[in-house]
Amino acid sequence: MKHIKAGGTHKRKFNHPTDKKAIGLWDKAYNNFAKGSKGSRFKNTMTHTVKYGGGAKKRTMCLVTSSLTIGKGNSYVGRKGIITAYWVKGHVGWKGCNNKDFN
């Protein structure tokens, strides 16, 4: 959550919402299994998307998760989970979330 609140790697707070509505969209993106809505850019990560709005206000919520674990053996605490979440302009599939102009 700290990474998202900071605006991600590029400090773009305007497209990294953390309010209740945004968190609900993270859940919808995670559970969206429509064709083209999920994919993996890097090993051990998955990008999930959900389209929102219409007309000139079309945008897509991109959610990036990690399957890596935290801790080993007795110190195992679980998976890393959500890495970041952000808006991109337009309705795009997971590949559209990788555009450096957006995230």
Summary of the structure (lengths in Angstrom):
residues: 103
radius of gyration: 13.9
end to end distance: 15.4
largest distance: 51.7
contacts: 280
relative contact order: 0.22
helix: 28%
strand: 33%
